[in-house]
Amino acid sequence: MKTYIMFGVKTFSNQLSYRSEVWLRLLGNFVAILILTEIWKAVLGNGTIEGIGVEQMITYSIINTLLAALLLTGISSKVDNSLKTGSIASELIKPMSYPLHLLSEGLGNSVYQLVFTSIPSLIIAWVFFGFLPPASATHLLLFLITLLLALAISFLLGYLISLLAFWLMNHFALNWMLGGLITIFSGSFLPLWFFPDSWVTVTKTLPFLYLGYLPAAVYLGAIPLQEIATLILTGMAWIAGLTLLVCWLWNRAIKRLVVQGG
């Protein structure tokens, strides 16, 4: 385990070499939040829709903008690059678990983004746009739990896409499709409470709502506690199912790589 922690620390340290990017990320987050804030002010004004006012929507937009920087869906890009360069072969012969290696590097990057992008962006957004506190201490705790679910599910989805690239040899189309599904079904831009009932039913059968809607809605107290408990259990089931799927695909992918490589 110490080895994987060091991989995460190394990734964090490597990111420090690109400190100039921090300012661009902060500016990008500010502009994104500004645009969303103006949209919701124009749509809601001083009124509410489904009991949600402009202050709640601004907080919701801030949470989702900052959450996007923490998710681990970019794992597939690393694996795709390793496949194209052939470095995947040397990585697989090392005495370590390749999936855990990817996870540790992804978490190292997420911690970096949290410290140098998300927290500063949150402070800036709070000063310029306002940011509501959590609905209660219980909702804050549940928000942190859903955040862990979001990290786990985002990693497994990104890893799933990377494993499929072993057969397709290019992850671009799959990664683009995953990004589109997350944008539509995560509720990161348009919350589920604005969706038609039929779309809500479909969305709740998919894992994407854990990557946007659920953490923000839990933070705001927009979901009953009993429903939150059900969604958390469902999220854990998704993690278990995706883990089994990627483990099966990993075994198939290794055999395929060995056959192709002789």
VOTORMAR-161498 format. One record per residue: residue number from 1; residue in three letters; chain; x, y, z of N, C-alpha, C in turn. Coordinates in nm, 2 decimals. Layout:
<sites>
SITE   k   r c    n_x    n_y    n_z   ca_x   ca_y   ca_z    c_x    c_y    c_z
SITE NUM ALA A      X      Y      Z      X      Y      Z      X      Y      Z
...
</sites>
This chain:
<sites>
SITE   k   r c    n_x    n_y    n_z   ca_x   ca_y   ca_z    c_x    c_y    c_z
SITE   1 MET A   0.08  -0.12   0.00   0.00   0.00   0.00   0.09   0.13   0.00
SITE   2 LYS A   0.20   0.12   0.07   0.29   0.23   0.08   0.34   0.27  -0.06
SITE   3 THR A   0.36   0.17  -0.15   0.40   0.20  -0.29   0.30   0.28  -0.36
SITE   4 TYR A   0.17   0.25  -0.35   0.07   0.32  -0.42   0.05   0.46  -0.36
SITE   5 ILE A   0.07   0.48  -0.23   0.06   0.61  -0.17   0.17   0.70  -0.23
SITE   6 MET A   0.29   0.64  -0.25   0.40   0.72  -0.31   0.37   0.75  -0.45
SITE   7 PHE A   0.30   0.67  -0.53   0.26   0.70  -0.66   0.17   0.83  -0.66
SITE   8 GLY A   0.08   0.83  -0.57  -0.01   0.94  -0.56   0.06   1.07  -0.52
SITE   9 VAL A   0.15   1.06  -0.43   0.24   1.17  -0.38   0.32   1.22  -0.50
SITE  10 LYS A   0.38   1.13  -0.58   0.46   1.17  -0.69   0.37   1.24  -0.80
SITE  11 THR A   0.25   1.19  -0.82   0.16   1.26  -0.92   0.13   1.40  -0.87
SITE  12 PHE A   0.10   1.41  -0.74   0.08   1.55  -0.68   0.20   1.64  -0.70
SITE  13 SER A   0.32   1.59  -0.67   0.44   1.67  -0.69   0.46   1.71  -0.83
SITE  14 ASN A   0.44   1.62  -0.92   0.45   1.65  -1.07   0.36   1.76  -1.11
SITE  15 GLN A   0.24   1.76  -1.06   0.15   1.87  -1.10   0.19   2.00  -1.05
SITE  16 LEU A   0.28   2.01  -0.95   0.33   2.14  -0.90   0.42   2.21  -1.00
SITE  17 SER A   0.46   2.13  -1.10   0.55   2.19  -1.21   0.46   2.27  -1.31
SITE  18 TYR A   0.33   2.26  -1.30   0.24   2.33  -1.39   0.16   2.43  -1.32
SITE  19 ARG A   0.23   2.51  -1.23   0.15   2.60  -1.15   0.09   2.71  -1.23
SITE  20 SER A   0.14   2.74  -1.35   0.08   2.85  -1.43  -0.06   2.81  -1.47
SITE  21 GLU A  -0.08   2.68  -1.48  -0.22   2.63  -1.52  -0.32   2.66  -1.42
SITE  22 VAL A  -0.28   2.67  -1.29  -0.37   2.70  -1.18  -0.45   2.82  -1.21
SITE  23 TRP A  -0.38   2.93  -1.25  -0.45   3.06  -1.28  -0.55   3.04  -1.39
SITE  24 LEU A  -0.51   2.97  -1.49  -0.61   2.94  -1.60  -0.73   2.87  -1.56
SITE  25 ARG A  -0.71   2.77  -1.47  -0.82   2.69  -1.42  -0.91   2.77  -1.33
SITE  26 LEU A  -0.85   2.86  -1.25  -0.93   2.95  -1.16  -1.01   3.04  -1.25
SITE  27 LEU A  -0.95   3.10  -1.35  -1.02   3.19  -1.44  -1.13   3.11  -1.51
SITE  28 GLY A  -1.10   2.99  -1.56  -1.20   2.91  -1.63  -1.32   2.88  -1.54
SITE  29 ASN A  -1.29   2.84  -1.41  -1.40   2.81  -1.32  -1.48   2.94  -1.29
SITE  30 PHE A  -1.42   3.05  -1.27  -1.49   3.17  -1.25  -1.58   3.21  -1.36
SITE  31 VAL A  -1.53   3.20  -1.48  -1.62   3.23  -1.60  -1.73   3.14  -1.61
SITE  32 ALA A  -1.71   3.01  -1.59  -1.81   2.91  -1.60  -1.92   2.93  -1.49
SITE  33 ILE A  -1.88   2.96  -1.37  -1.98   2.99  -1.26  -2.05   3.12  -1.29
SITE  34 LEU A  -1.98   3.22  -1.34  -2.05   3.35  -1.38  -2.15   3.33  -1.48
SITE  35 ILE A  -2.12   3.25  -1.59  -2.22   3.22  -1.69  -2.35   3.15  -1.64
SITE  36 LEU A  -2.32   3.05  -1.56  -2.43   2.97  -1.50  -2.51   3.06  -1.40
SITE  37 THR A  -2.45   3.14  -1.33  -2.52   3.23  -1.24  -2.61   3.32  -1.31
SITE  38 GLU A  -2.56   3.38  -1.42  -2.64   3.48  -1.50  -2.76   3.40  -1.56
SITE  39 ILE A  -2.74   3.28  -1.61  -2.84   3.20  -1.67  -2.96   3.18  -1.57
SITE  40 TRP A  -2.92   3.13  -1.45  -3.02   3.10  -1.35  -3.09   3.23  -1.29
SITE  41 LYS A  -3.02   3.34  -1.29  -3.08   3.46  -1.25  -3.19   3.50  -1.35
SITE  42 ALA A  -3.15   3.48  -1.48  -3.25   3.52  -1.59  -3.37   3.43  -1.59
SITE  43 VAL A  -3.35   3.30  -1.56  -3.45   3.20  -1.56  -3.54   3.21  -1.44
SITE  44 LEU A  -3.48   3.22  -1.32  -3.56   3.22  -1.20  -3.60   3.36  -1.14
SITE  45 GLY A  -3.51   3.46  -1.16  -3.53   3.59  -1.10  -3.55   3.58  -0.95
SITE  46 ASN A  -3.65   3.63  -0.90  -3.68   3.63  -0.76  -3.78   3.51  -0.72
SITE  47 GLY A  -3.81   3.43  -0.82  -3.91   3.33  -0.80  -3.84   3.19  -0.77
SITE  48 THR A  -3.92   3.09  -0.77  -3.87   2.95  -0.75  -3.94   2.86  -0.85
SITE  49 ILE A  -3.87   2.75  -0.88  -3.92   2.64  -0.95  -3.90   2.51  -0.87
SITE  50 GLU A  -4.01   2.44  -0.85  -4.01   2.32  -0.77  -3.94   2.35  -0.63
SITE  51 GLY A  -3.97   2.47  -0.58  -3.92   2.51  -0.45  -3.77   2.54  -0.45
SITE  52 ILE A  -3.71   2.55  -0.56  -3.57   2.59  -0.58  -3.55   2.73  -0.62
SITE  53 GLY A  -3.48   2.81  -0.55  -3.46   2.95  -0.58  -3.32   2.97  -0.64
SITE  54 VAL A  -3.29   3.10  -0.68  -3.17   3.13  -0.75  -3.05   3.10  -0.66
SITE  55 GLU A  -3.06   3.13  -0.53  -2.94   3.10  -0.44  -2.91   2.95  -0.44
SITE  56 GLN A  -3.01   2.87  -0.43  -2.98   2.72  -0.44  -2.92   2.68  -0.57
SITE  57 MET A  -2.97   2.74  -0.68  -2.91   2.70  -0.81  -2.77   2.75  -0.83
SITE  58 ILE A  -2.74   2.87  -0.77  -2.60   2.92  -0.78  -2.51   2.82  -0.70
SITE  59 THR A  -2.55   2.78  -0.58  -2.47   2.69  -0.50  -2.46   2.56  -0.57
SITE  60 TYR A  -2.57   2.51  -0.63  -2.56   2.38  -0.71  -2.46   2.39  -0.82
SITE  61 SER A  -2.46   2.50  -0.89  -2.37   2.52  -1.01  -2.23   2.53  -0.96
SITE  62 ILE A  -2.20   2.59  -0.85  -2.07   2.60  -0.80  -2.02   2.46  -0.76
SITE  63 ILE A  -2.10   2.39  -0.69  -2.06   2.25  -0.65  -2.02   2.16  -0.77
SITE  64 ASN A  -2.11   2.17  -0.87  -2.09   2.08  -0.99  -1.97   2.13  -1.07
SITE  65 THR A  -1.94   2.26  -1.08  -1.83   2.31  -1.15  -1.70   2.26  -1.09
SITE  66 LEU A  -1.69   2.27  -0.95  -1.57   2.23  -0.88  -1.56   2.08  -0.87
SITE  67 LEU A  -1.67   2.01  -0.87  -1.67   1.86  -0.86  -1.61   1.80  -0.99
SITE  68 ALA A  -1.64   1.87  -1.10  -1.59   1.82  -1.23  -1.44   1.81  -1.23
SITE  69 ALA A  -1.37   1.89  -1.16  -1.22   1.89  -1.16  -1.17   1.77  -1.07
SITE  70 LEU A  -1.25   1.72  -0.99  -1.21   1.61  -0.90  -1.23   1.47  -0.95
SITE  71 LEU A  -1.32   1.46  -1.05  -1.36   1.32  -1.09  -1.25   1.26  -1.17
SITE  72 LEU A  -1.25   1.12  -1.17  -1.14   1.05  -1.23  -1.17   0.99  -1.36
SITE  73 THR A  -1.25   1.05  -1.44  -1.28   1.00  -1.58  -1.17   1.01  -1.68
SITE  74 GLY A  -1.06   1.09  -1.64  -0.95   1.11  -1.73  -0.85   0.99  -1.73
SITE  75 ILE A  -0.88   0.89  -1.66  -0.80   0.77  -1.65  -0.78   0.71  -1.79
SITE  76 SER A  -0.89   0.71  -1.87  -0.88   0.64  -2.00  -0.77   0.71  -2.09
SITE  77 SER A  -0.75   0.84  -2.08  -0.65   0.90  -2.16  -0.51   0.85  -2.13
SITE  78 LYS A  -0.48   0.83  -2.01  -0.35   0.78  -1.97  -0.33   0.64  -2.03
SITE  79 VAL A  -0.43   0.55  -2.02  -0.42   0.41  -2.07  -0.41   0.42  -2.22
SITE  80 ASP A  -0.49   0.50  -2.28  -0.48   0.51  -2.43  -0.35   0.56  -2.48
SITE  81 ASN A  -0.28   0.65  -2.41  -0.15   0.70  -2.45  -0.05   0.58  -2.43
SITE  82 SER A  -0.06   0.50  -2.32   0.03   0.39  -2.30   0.02   0.29  -2.40
SITE  83 LEU A  -0.11   0.26  -2.45  -0.13   0.17  -2.56  -0.06   0.22  -2.69
SITE  84 LYS A  -0.08   0.34  -2.72  -0.03   0.40  -2.85   0.13   0.40  -2.85
SITE  85 THR A   0.19   0.43  -2.73   0.33   0.44  -2.72   0.40   0.30  -2.70
SITE  86 GLY A   0.32   0.21  -2.65   0.37   0.08  -2.62   0.43   0.06  -2.48
SITE  87 SER A   0.42   0.17  -2.40   0.48   0.17  -2.27   0.39   0.08  -2.18
SITE  88 ILE A   0.27   0.04  -2.22   0.19  -0.04  -2.14   0.26  -0.18  -2.11
SITE  89 ALA A   0.34  -0.22  -2.20   0.41  -0.35  -2.18   0.50  -0.34  -2.06
SITE  90 SER A   0.58  -0.23  -2.05   0.68  -0.22  -1.94   0.60  -0.19  -1.81
SITE  91 GLU A   0.49  -0.13  -1.81   0.41  -0.10  -1.69   0.35  -0.23  -1.64
SITE  92 LEU A   0.31  -0.32  -1.72   0.25  -0.44  -1.68   0.34  -0.54  -1.62
SITE  93 ILE A   0.47  -0.53  -1.65   0.57  -0.63  -1.60   0.62  -0.58  -1.46
SITE  94 LYS A   0.59  -0.47  -1.42   0.63  -0.42  -1.29   0.56  -0.49  -1.18
SITE  95 PRO A   0.62  -0.52  -1.06   0.56  -0.59  -0.95   0.46  -0.51  -0.88
SITE  96 MET A   0.35  -0.48  -0.94   0.25  -0.40  -0.88   0.12  -0.42  -0.96
SITE  97 SER A   0.01  -0.38  -0.89  -0.13  -0.39  -0.96  -0.14  -0.26  -1.05
SITE  98 TYR A  -0.16  -0.28  -1.18  -0.18  -0.17  -1.27  -0.30  -0.09  -1.24
SITE  99 PRO A  -0.42  -0.15  -1.21  -0.54  -0.07  -1.18  -0.52   0.01  -1.05
SITE 100 LEU A  -0.45  -0.04  -0.95  -0.43   0.04  -0.83  -0.33   0.15  -0.86
SITE 101 HIS A  -0.24   0.12  -0.95  -0.14   0.23  -0.99  -0.22   0.34  -1.05
SITE 102 LEU A  -0.31   0.31  -1.14  -0.39   0.41  -1.20  -0.48   0.49  -1.10
SITE 103 LEU A  -0.53   0.42  -1.01  -0.62   0.48  -0.90  -0.54   0.57  -0.82
SITE 104 SER A  -0.42   0.53  -0.78  -0.33   0.61  -0.69  -0.29   0.74  -0.76
SITE 105 GLU A  -0.26   0.73  -0.89  -0.22   0.85  -0.97  -0.34   0.94  -0.98
SITE 106 GLY A  -0.46   0.88  -1.01  -0.58   0.96  -1.02  -0.62   1.04  -0.90
SITE 107 LEU A  -0.60   0.97  -0.78  -0.63   1.03  -0.65  -0.53   1.14  -0.62
SITE 108 GLY A  -0.40   1.12  -0.66  -0.30   1.22  -0.64  -0.34   1.35  -0.72
SITE 109 ASN A  -0.38   1.33  -0.84  -0.42   1.45  -0.92  -0.55   1.51  -0.86
SITE 110 SER A  -0.64   1.43  -0.81  -0.76   1.49  -0.75  -0.73   1.57  -0.63
SITE 111 VAL A  -0.64   1.52  -0.54  -0.60   1.60  -0.43  -0.54   1.73  -0.47
SITE 112 TYR A  -0.45   1.73  -0.57  -0.39   1.85  -0.62  -0.50   1.95  -0.67
SITE 113 GLN A  -0.60   1.90  -0.75  -0.70   1.98  -0.79  -0.79   2.04  -0.68
SITE 114 LEU A  -0.81   1.96  -0.57  -0.88   2.00  -0.46  -0.81   2.12  -0.39
SITE 115 VAL A  -0.68   2.11  -0.37  -0.60   2.20  -0.29  -0.58   2.33  -0.37
SITE 116 PHE A  -0.55   2.32  -0.50  -0.50   2.43  -0.58  -0.61   2.49  -0.67
SITE 117 THR A  -0.72   2.42  -0.69  -0.82   2.46  -0.79  -0.96   2.48  -0.72
SITE 118 SER A  -1.00   2.37  -0.66  -1.14   2.37  -0.61  -1.16   2.46  -0.49
SITE 119 ILE A  -1.07   2.44  -0.39  -1.09   2.53  -0.27  -1.07   2.68  -0.30
SITE 120 PRO A  -0.96   2.72  -0.38  -0.95   2.86  -0.41  -1.07   2.91  -0.50
SITE 121 SER A  -1.12   2.82  -0.59  -1.23   2.86  -0.67  -1.36   2.88  -0.58
SITE 122 LEU A  -1.37   2.79  -0.48  -1.49   2.80  -0.39  -1.48   2.93  -0.32
SITE 123 ILE A  -1.37   2.97  -0.27  -1.35   3.10  -0.19  -1.39   3.21  -0.28
SITE 124 ILE A  -1.34   3.21  -0.41  -1.37   3.32  -0.50  -1.51   3.33  -0.53
SITE 125 ALA A  -1.57   3.21  -0.56  -1.72   3.20  -0.59  -1.80   3.25  -0.47
SITE 126 TRP A  -1.76   3.21  -0.35  -1.84   3.26  -0.23  -1.83   3.41  -0.22
SITE 127 VAL A  -1.72   3.47  -0.25  -1.70   3.62  -0.24  -1.79   3.69  -0.34
SITE 128 PHE A  -1.79   3.64  -0.47  -1.85   3.71  -0.58  -2.00   3.67  -0.59
SITE 129 PHE A  -2.03   3.55  -0.57  -2.17   3.50  -0.60  -2.25   3.45  -0.48
SITE 130 GLY A  -2.18   3.42  -0.37  -2.25   3.37  -0.25  -2.26   3.22  -0.26
SITE 131 PHE A  -2.25   3.16  -0.14  -2.25   3.01  -0.14  -2.32   2.97  -0.01
SITE 132 LEU A  -2.43   2.89  -0.03  -2.51   2.85   0.09  -2.44   2.75   0.17
SITE 133 PRO A  -2.46   2.75   0.30  -2.40   2.64   0.39  -2.48   2.51   0.36
SITE 134 PRO A  -2.43   2.40   0.41  -2.51   2.27   0.39  -2.64   2.28   0.47
SITE 135 ALA A  -2.74   2.20   0.43  -2.87   2.20   0.50  -2.86   2.17   0.64
SITE 136 SER A  -2.76   2.08   0.68  -2.74   2.04   0.82  -2.61   1.97   0.83
SITE 137 ALA A  -2.57   1.94   0.95  -2.44   1.86   0.97  -2.46   1.72   0.91
SITE 138 THR A  -2.58   1.67   0.92  -2.60   1.53   0.87  -2.59   1.54   0.71
SITE 139 HIS A  -2.64   1.64   0.65  -2.64   1.65   0.51  -2.49   1.68   0.46
SITE 140 LEU A  -2.41   1.74   0.54  -2.27   1.76   0.51  -2.20   1.63   0.51
SITE 141 LEU A  -2.23   1.55   0.61  -2.16   1.41   0.62  -2.21   1.33   0.50
SITE 142 LEU A  -2.34   1.33   0.47  -2.39   1.25   0.36  -2.33   1.30   0.23
SITE 143 PHE A  -2.31   1.44   0.22  -2.24   1.49   0.10  -2.10   1.44   0.08
SITE 144 LEU A  -2.02   1.43   0.19  -1.89   1.37   0.18  -1.89   1.22   0.14
SITE 145 ILE A  -2.00   1.15   0.18  -2.01   1.01   0.14  -2.04   1.00  -0.01
SITE 146 THR A  -2.13   1.09  -0.05  -2.17   1.08  -0.20  -2.05   1.13  -0.28
SITE 147 LEU A  -1.96   1.22  -0.23  -1.84   1.26  -0.30  -1.75   1.14  -0.32
SITE 148 LEU A  -1.73   1.05  -0.22  -1.65   0.93  -0.23  -1.71   0.84  -0.33
SITE 149 LEU A  -1.84   0.83  -0.33  -1.91   0.75  -0.43  -1.88   0.80  -0.57
SITE 150 ALA A  -1.89   0.93  -0.59  -1.86   0.99  -0.72  -1.72   0.96  -0.77
SITE 151 LEU A  -1.62   0.97  -0.68  -1.48   0.94  -0.71  -1.47   0.80  -0.76
SITE 152 ALA A  -1.53   0.71  -0.68  -1.52   0.56  -0.71  -1.59   0.53  -0.85
SITE 153 ILE A  -1.71   0.58  -0.87  -1.78   0.55  -0.99  -1.71   0.62  -1.11
SITE 154 SER A  -1.66   0.74  -1.09  -1.59   0.80  -1.21  -1.47   0.73  -1.25
SITE 155 PHE A  -1.39   0.68  -1.15  -1.27   0.60  -1.18  -1.31   0.47  -1.25
SITE 156 LEU A  -1.41   0.40  -1.21  -1.45   0.27  -1.27  -1.50   0.29  -1.41
SITE 157 LEU A  -1.58   0.40  -1.43  -1.63   0.43  -1.57  -1.51   0.47  -1.66
SITE 158 GLY A  -1.42   0.55  -1.61  -1.30   0.58  -1.69  -1.21   0.46  -1.72
SITE 159 TYR A  -1.20   0.37  -1.62  -1.12   0.25  -1.64  -1.19   0.16  -1.73
SITE 160 LEU A  -1.32   0.15  -1.73  -1.40   0.07  -1.82  -1.37   0.11  -1.96
SITE 161 ILE A  -1.38   0.24  -1.99  -1.35   0.29  -2.12  -1.21   0.26  -2.17
SITE 162 SER A  -1.11   0.27  -2.07  -0.97   0.24  -2.11  -0.96   0.09  -2.14
SITE 163 LEU A  -1.03   0.00  -2.08  -1.02  -0.14  -2.11  -1.08  -0.17  -2.24
SITE 164 LEU A  -1.19  -0.11  -2.28  -1.24  -0.13  -2.41  -1.15  -0.08  -2.52
SITE 165 ALA A  -1.06   0.01  -2.49  -0.96   0.06  -2.58  -0.86  -0.05  -2.62
SITE 166 PHE A  -0.85  -0.16  -2.54  -0.76  -0.27  -2.57  -0.81  -0.34  -2.70
SITE 167 TRP A  -0.94  -0.33  -2.73  -1.00  -0.39  -2.85  -1.01  -0.29  -2.96
SITE 168 LEU A  -1.05  -0.17  -2.93  -1.07  -0.07  -3.03  -0.94   0.01  -3.06
SITE 169 MET A  -0.84   0.01  -2.97  -0.71   0.07  -2.99  -0.72   0.22  -3.00
SITE 170 ASN A  -0.84   0.28  -2.97  -0.86   0.42  -2.96  -0.98   0.45  -2.87
SITE 171 HIS A  -0.95   0.54  -2.78  -1.06   0.56  -2.68  -1.14   0.69  -2.71
SITE 172 PHE A  -1.10   0.77  -2.81  -1.16   0.90  -2.83  -1.31   0.89  -2.84
SITE 173 ALA A  -1.37   0.81  -2.93  -1.51   0.80  -2.95  -1.58   0.76  -2.82
SITE 174 LEU A  -1.53   0.66  -2.75  -1.59   0.61  -2.62  -1.58   0.72  -2.52
SITE 175 ASN A  -1.47   0.79  -2.51  -1.45   0.89  -2.41  -1.55   1.01  -2.44
SITE 176 TRP A  -1.56   1.04  -2.57  -1.66   1.15  -2.61  -1.80   1.11  -2.57
SITE 177 MET A  -1.83   0.98  -2.59  -1.97   0.93  -2.56  -1.99   0.94  -2.41
SITE 178 LEU A  -1.89   0.90  -2.33  -1.90   0.90  -2.18  -1.92   1.04  -2.14
SITE 179 GLY A  -1.84   1.14  -2.19  -1.86   1.28  -2.16  -2.00   1.33  -2.18
SITE 180 GLY A  -2.06   1.29  -2.30  -2.19   1.33  -2.33  -2.29   1.27  -2.24
SITE 181 LEU A  -2.28   1.14  -2.20  -2.37   1.08  -2.11  -2.37   1.14  -1.97
SITE 182 ILE A  -2.24   1.18  -1.93  -2.23   1.25  -1.80  -2.29   1.38  -1.80
SITE 183 THR A  -2.27   1.46  -1.91  -2.33   1.59  -1.92  -2.48   1.59  -1.91
SITE 184 ILE A  -2.54   1.49  -1.98  -2.69   1.48  -1.99  -2.75   1.42  -1.86
SITE 185 PHE A  -2.70   1.30  -1.82  -2.76   1.23  -1.72  -2.71   1.25  -1.58
SITE 186 SER A  -2.60   1.32  -1.56  -2.55   1.35  -1.43  -2.62   1.46  -1.36
SITE 187 GLY A  -2.70   1.54  -1.44  -2.77   1.66  -1.38  -2.67   1.77  -1.34
SITE 188 SER A  -2.55   1.77  -1.39  -2.45   1.87  -1.35  -2.49   2.01  -1.40
SITE 189 PHE A  -2.56   2.02  -1.51  -2.60   2.15  -1.56  -2.75   2.17  -1.53
SITE 190 LEU A  -2.83   2.07  -1.56  -2.98   2.08  -1.54  -3.02   1.98  -1.43
SITE 191 PRO A  -3.05   2.02  -1.31  -3.08   1.92  -1.20  -3.20   1.83  -1.24
SITE 192 LEU A  -3.21   1.72  -1.17  -3.31   1.62  -1.20  -3.45   1.68  -1.17
SITE 193 TRP A  -3.46   1.77  -1.08  -3.59   1.82  -1.04  -3.65   1.90  -1.15
SITE 194 PHE A  -3.58   1.94  -1.26  -3.63   2.00  -1.37  -3.66   1.90  -1.49
SITE 195 PHE A  -3.62   1.78  -1.47  -3.64   1.68  -1.57  -3.79   1.63  -1.58
SITE 196 PRO A  -3.84   1.59  -1.69  -3.97   1.52  -1.70  -3.96   1.39  -1.62
SITE 197 ASP A  -4.08   1.34  -1.57  -4.08   1.22  -1.49  -4.02   1.10  -1.56
SITE 198 SER A  -4.04   1.09  -1.69  -3.98   0.98  -1.76  -3.83   0.98  -1.76
SITE 199 TRP A  -3.77   1.10  -1.78  -3.63   1.12  -1.78  -3.57   1.09  -1.64
SITE 200 VAL A  -3.64   1.13  -1.54  -3.60   1.10  -1.40  -3.59   0.95  -1.37
SITE 201 THR A  -3.69   0.88  -1.42  -3.69   0.74  -1.40  -3.57   0.67  -1.47
SITE 202 VAL A  -3.54   0.71  -1.60  -3.43   0.66  -1.67  -3.30   0.70  -1.60
SITE 203 THR A  -3.29   0.82  -1.56  -3.16   0.87  -1.50  -3.13   0.79  -1.37
SITE 204 LYS A  -3.23   0.76  -1.29  -3.21   0.70  -1.16  -3.17   0.55  -1.18
SITE 205 THR A  -3.18   0.50  -1.30  -3.13   0.36  -1.33  -2.99   0.36  -1.37
SITE 206 LEU A  -2.93   0.48  -1.39  -2.79   0.49  -1.44  -2.70   0.54  -1.33
SITE 207 PRO A  -2.57   0.52  -1.35  -2.48   0.56  -1.24  -2.43   0.71  -1.25
SITE 208 PHE A  -2.48   0.78  -1.36  -2.42   0.91  -1.38  -2.47   1.02  -1.28
SITE 209 LEU A  -2.59   1.00  -1.22  -2.64   1.10  -1.13  -2.55   1.12  -1.01
SITE 210 TYR A  -2.46   1.02  -0.98  -2.37   1.02  -0.87  -2.25   1.12  -0.90
SITE 211 LEU A  -2.24   1.16  -1.02  -2.13   1.24  -1.07  -2.16   1.39  -1.07
SITE 212 GLY A  -2.28   1.42  -1.03  -2.32   1.56  -1.03  -2.44   1.60  -0.94
SITE 213 TYR A  -2.55   1.55  -0.98  -2.68   1.58  -0.91  -2.68   1.54  -0.77
SITE 214 LEU A  -2.64   1.42  -0.74  -2.66   1.36  -0.60  -2.58   1.44  -0.50
SITE 215 PRO A  -2.45   1.46  -0.52  -2.37   1.53  -0.42  -2.43   1.68  -0.39
SITE 216 ALA A  -2.46   1.75  -0.50  -2.51   1.88  -0.48  -2.65   1.89  -0.42
SITE 217 ALA A  -2.74   1.80  -0.46  -2.87   1.80  -0.41  -2.87   1.75  -0.26
SITE 218 VAL A  -2.78   1.66  -0.22  -2.77   1.62  -0.08  -2.72   1.74   0.00
SITE 219 TYR A  -2.62   1.81  -0.05  -2.56   1.92   0.02  -2.67   2.03   0.05
SITE 220 LEU A  -2.76   2.05  -0.05  -2.87   2.15  -0.03  -2.99   2.10   0.05
SITE 221 GLY A  -2.99   1.97   0.08  -3.10   1.91   0.15  -3.23   1.90   0.06
SITE 222 ALA A  -3.21   1.89  -0.07  -3.32   1.88  -0.17  -3.37   1.74  -0.19
SITE 223 ILE A  -3.31   1.64  -0.12  -3.36   1.50  -0.13  -3.39   1.45   0.01
SITE 224 PRO A  -3.51   1.39   0.03  -3.54   1.33   0.17  -3.43   1.23   0.21
SITE 225 LEU A  -3.41   1.23   0.34  -3.30   1.15   0.40  -3.32   1.00   0.36
SITE 226 GLN A  -3.45   0.95   0.36  -3.47   0.81   0.33  -3.43   0.78   0.19
SITE 227 GLU A  -3.46   0.87   0.10  -3.42   0.85  -0.04  -3.27   0.86  -0.06
SITE 228 ILE A  -3.21   0.95   0.02  -3.06   0.95   0.01  -3.00   0.82   0.05
SITE 229 ALA A  -3.05   0.76   0.16  -3.00   0.63   0.20  -3.01   0.52   0.09
SITE 230 THR A  -3.13   0.53   0.02  -3.15   0.43  -0.09  -3.06   0.45  -0.20
SITE 231 LEU A  -3.03   0.58  -0.23  -2.94   0.62  -0.34  -2.80   0.58  -0.31
SITE 232 ILE A  -2.76   0.60  -0.19  -2.62   0.56  -0.15  -2.60   0.41  -0.16
SITE 233 LEU A  -2.70   0.33  -0.11  -2.69   0.19  -0.13  -2.69   0.14  -0.27
SITE 234 THR A  -2.77   0.21  -0.35  -2.77   0.18  -0.50  -2.63   0.22  -0.56
SITE 235 GLY A  -2.57   0.33  -0.51  -2.44   0.36  -0.56  -2.34   0.26  -0.52
SITE 236 MET A  -2.35   0.21  -0.40  -2.25   0.10  -0.36  -2.27  -0.02  -0.45
SITE 237 ALA A  -2.40  -0.05  -0.48  -2.42  -0.17  -0.57  -2.36  -0.14  -0.71
SITE 238 TRP A  -2.37  -0.02  -0.76  -2.31   0.02  -0.89  -2.16   0.00  -0.88
SITE 239 ILE A  -2.10   0.04  -0.77  -1.95   0.02  -0.75  -1.91  -0.12  -0.76
SITE 240 ALA A  -1.99  -0.21  -0.69  -1.96  -0.35  -0.68  -1.98  -0.41  -0.82
SITE 241 GLY A  -2.09  -0.38  -0.89  -2.11  -0.43  -1.02  -2.00  -0.39  -1.13
SITE 242 LEU A  -1.97  -0.26  -1.12  -1.86  -0.21  -1.22  -1.73  -0.27  -1.18
SITE 243 THR A  -1.70  -0.29  -1.06  -1.57  -0.35  -1.02  -1.56  -0.49  -1.07
SITE 244 LEU A  -1.67  -0.57  -1.06  -1.67  -0.71  -1.12  -1.65  -0.70  -1.27
SITE 245 LEU A  -1.72  -0.61  -1.33  -1.71  -0.60  -1.48  -1.57  -0.56  -1.53
SITE 246 VAL A  -1.51  -0.46  -1.46  -1.37  -0.42  -1.50  -1.27  -0.53  -1.47
SITE 247 CYS A  -1.29  -0.60  -1.36  -1.20  -0.71  -1.33  -1.21  -0.82  -1.44
SITE 248 TRP A  -1.33  -0.85  -1.48  -1.34  -0.95  -1.59  -1.28  -0.90  -1.72
SITE 249 LEU A  -1.31  -0.78  -1.76  -1.25  -0.72  -1.88  -1.10  -0.71  -1.87
SITE 250 TRP A  -1.05  -0.68  -1.75  -0.90  -0.67  -1.73  -0.83  -0.80  -1.76
SITE 251 ASN A  -0.89  -0.91  -1.71  -0.84  -1.05  -1.74  -0.84  -1.08  -1.89
SITE 252 ARG A  -0.95  -1.04  -1.96  -0.96  -1.06  -2.10  -0.86  -0.97  -2.18
SITE 253 ALA A  -0.84  -0.85  -2.13  -0.75  -0.75  -2.20  -0.61  -0.80  -2.19
SITE 254 ILE A  -0.57  -0.85  -2.07  -0.43  -0.89  -2.05  -0.40  -1.01  -2.15
SITE 255 LYS A  -0.50  -1.10  -2.16  -0.48  -1.22  -2.25  -0.47  -1.17  -2.39
SITE 256 ARG A  -0.55  -1.07  -2.43  -0.54  -1.02  -2.56  -0.41  -0.95  -2.59
SITE 257 LEU A  -0.36  -0.88  -2.49  -0.24  -0.80  -2.51  -0.12  -0.90  -2.53
SITE 258 VAL A  -0.12  -1.01  -2.45  -0.02  -1.11  -2.45  -0.02  -1.18  -2.59
SITE 259 VAL A  -0.14  -1.21  -2.64  -0.15  -1.28  -2.77  -0.09  -1.19  -2.88
SITE 260 GLN A  -0.13  -1.06  -2.88  -0.09  -0.97  -2.98   0.06  -0.94  -2.97
SITE 261 GLY A   0.11  -0.94  -2.85   0.25  -0.91  -2.83   0.34  -1.03  -2.84
SITE 262 GLY A   0.28  -1.15  -2.86   0.36  -1.27  -2.87   0.40  -1.33  -2.73
</sites>
